[in-house]
Amino acid sequence: MTPWKTLAKEVIERGMIVARFFCLLHVTNNYICSPTLVYGPSMLPTLNLTGDVLLSEHISSRLGKLGTGDLVLVTSPENPRRTVTKRILGMEGDSVTFLVDPSNSDRCLSVVVPKGHVWIQGDNIYASNDSRHFGPIPYGLIQGKVWYRVWPPDGFGSL
């Protein structure tokens, strides 16, 4: 073989290795497990205000294996370009009682979560925009279940 043919064959083989790697990375990131940076006051004290890097797995939400108390990544119903991290407090059919405005009154409301929806709330009820404001969210907006904190190092571990 001529040197050019050998070189072309080598470039194609290496290109295929790189393409396979990116395919594997895509499948892993979108369908199995992905890292996510989350920050803000809504999940205090569970998550840090300045930011945590979390691993979220996408299998449980696709198989319908989520439950009350799970931390989830959700596409915001108010801004679809934004992802929020909240805790599931009610599954379909559950009755959820919540404070309407916790900083100004003790007035409570009860809601039954409709079929195909979940009730999500932040752990810090004073600084969280959640189901108390926009109601139950469709199950399809759940992107994944938060599984592990990898940063900061002092908080490393499962959640």
C-alpha positions as CSV (number, residue, x, y, z in Angstrom):
1,M,0.0,0.0,0.0
2,T,1.1,3.5,-0.7
3,P,1.9,5.8,2.3
4,W,-1.2,7.9,1.5
5,K,-3.6,5.0,1.6
6,T,-2.0,3.8,4.9
7,L,-2.4,7.2,6.4
8,A,-6.0,7.6,5.2
9,K,-6.9,4.1,6.7
10,E,-5.3,5.1,10.0
11,V,-7.2,8.5,10.1
12,I,-10.5,6.7,9.4
13,E,-9.8,4.1,12.1
14,R,-9.0,6.7,14.7
15,G,-12.0,8.8,13.6
16,M,-14.2,5.8,14.2
17,I,-12.8,5.3,17.7
18,V,-13.5,9.0,18.5
19,A,-17.0,8.7,17.1
20,R,-17.7,5.6,19.2
21,F,-16.5,7.4,22.3
22,F,-18.8,10.4,21.7
23,C,-21.7,8.0,21.1
24,L,-21.0,6.3,24.4
25,L,-20.7,9.6,26.1
26,H,-24.0,10.8,24.7
27,V,-25.9,7.6,25.7
28,T,-24.4,7.7,29.2
29,N,-25.1,11.4,29.8
30,N,-28.7,11.3,28.5
31,Y,-30.0,7.9,29.5
32,I,-27.9,6.5,32.4
33,C,-26.1,9.1,34.6
34,S,-25.0,12.7,34.3
35,P,-23.2,15.3,36.4
36,T,-25.2,18.5,37.3
37,L,-24.2,21.7,39.0
38,V,-26.9,23.0,41.3
39,Y,-27.0,26.1,43.3
40,G,-29.4,28.5,45.1
41,P,-31.3,28.8,48.3
42,S,-34.3,26.5,47.6
43,M,-32.7,23.3,48.8
44,L,-30.9,24.6,51.9
45,P,-29.8,22.9,54.2
46,T,-29.6,19.7,52.0
47,L,-27.6,21.4,49.2
48,N,-25.2,24.3,49.4
49,L,-26.1,27.8,48.5
50,T,-22.9,28.3,46.5
51,G,-23.3,25.1,44.5
52,D,-22.9,21.3,44.5
53,V,-22.0,19.0,41.8
54,L,-24.4,16.1,41.8
55,L,-24.7,12.8,39.9
56,S,-28.2,12.1,38.7
57,E,-29.4,8.9,37.2
58,H,-32.0,8.8,34.5
59,I,-33.2,5.2,34.7
60,S,-35.5,5.4,37.8
61,S,-37.6,8.2,36.3
62,R,-38.0,6.4,33.0
63,L,-39.1,3.2,34.7
64,G,-41.4,5.0,37.1
65,K,-39.4,4.0,40.2
66,L,-39.5,7.4,42.0
67,G,-41.1,7.9,45.3
68,T,-41.8,10.4,48.0
69,G,-38.7,11.9,49.5
70,D,-36.6,11.5,46.4
71,L,-34.5,14.5,45.2
72,V,-35.1,15.0,41.5
73,L,-34.0,17.2,38.6
74,V,-37.0,18.7,36.9
75,T,-37.5,20.9,33.8
76,S,-39.0,24.1,35.2
77,P,-42.7,24.4,34.2
78,E,-42.3,28.2,34.2
79,N,-39.1,28.3,32.1
80,P,-38.4,25.1,30.0
81,R,-34.7,26.2,29.5
82,R,-34.1,25.9,33.2
83,T,-33.6,22.8,35.4
84,V,-34.5,22.9,39.0
85,T,-33.7,20.5,41.9
86,K,-36.6,19.7,44.3
87,R,-37.8,16.9,46.6
88,I,-40.9,14.8,45.7
89,L,-43.5,15.3,48.5
90,G,-46.5,13.6,46.8
91,M,-47.1,11.1,44.1
92,E,-50.3,10.7,42.1
93,G,-53.3,10.2,44.3
94,D,-51.6,11.5,47.4
95,S,-53.1,14.3,49.5
96,V,-50.6,17.0,50.2
97,T,-51.0,19.8,52.8
98,F,-48.8,22.8,52.5
99,L,-48.4,26.3,53.9
100,V,-49.6,28.9,51.3
101,D,-47.3,31.7,52.4
102,P,-45.0,30.4,55.2
103,S,-43.3,33.8,55.8
104,N,-46.6,35.7,56.3
105,S,-49.3,33.3,57.6
106,D,-50.1,29.9,58.9
107,R,-52.8,29.2,56.3
108,C,-52.7,25.7,54.9
109,L,-54.2,24.1,51.8
110,S,-54.7,20.5,50.9
111,V,-54.4,19.2,47.3
112,V,-54.8,15.8,45.8
113,V,-52.1,15.1,43.2
114,P,-53.7,14.2,39.9
115,K,-52.8,11.1,37.9
116,G,-49.5,11.4,36.0
117,H,-48.2,14.2,38.2
118,V,-46.0,14.7,41.3
119,W,-45.8,17.4,44.0
120,I,-42.4,18.9,44.4
121,Q,-41.0,21.3,47.0
122,G,-37.7,22.8,48.0
123,D,-36.4,22.0,51.4
124,N,-36.2,25.7,52.2
125,I,-39.9,26.6,52.0
126,Y,-39.1,30.3,52.5
127,A,-37.0,30.6,49.4
128,S,-38.4,28.0,47.0
129,N,-40.5,28.4,43.8
130,D,-42.2,25.0,43.6
131,S,-45.5,23.2,43.4
132,R,-47.0,25.6,46.0
133,H,-46.7,28.3,43.3
134,F,-47.3,26.3,40.0
135,G,-49.2,23.2,41.2
136,P,-48.4,19.6,40.6
137,I,-46.0,18.9,37.7
138,P,-46.3,16.3,35.0
139,Y,-44.2,13.2,35.6
140,G,-42.7,13.7,32.1
141,L,-40.8,16.9,33.3
142,I,-38.7,14.8,35.7
143,Q,-35.2,14.4,34.1
144,G,-33.6,12.2,36.7
145,K,-33.1,11.3,40.4
146,V,-30.3,12.9,42.3
147,W,-28.1,10.0,43.5
148,Y,-24.7,11.3,44.7
149,R,-22.9,14.5,45.7
150,V,-19.4,14.6,44.3
151,W,-18.5,18.3,45.2
152,P,-17.7,19.8,47.6
153,P,-15.4,17.2,49.0
154,D,-16.7,17.6,52.6
155,G,-20.2,16.7,51.4
156,F,-19.2,13.7,49.2
157,G,-21.6,10.8,49.4
158,S,-25.1,9.7,48.6
159,L,-28.2,11.9,49.2
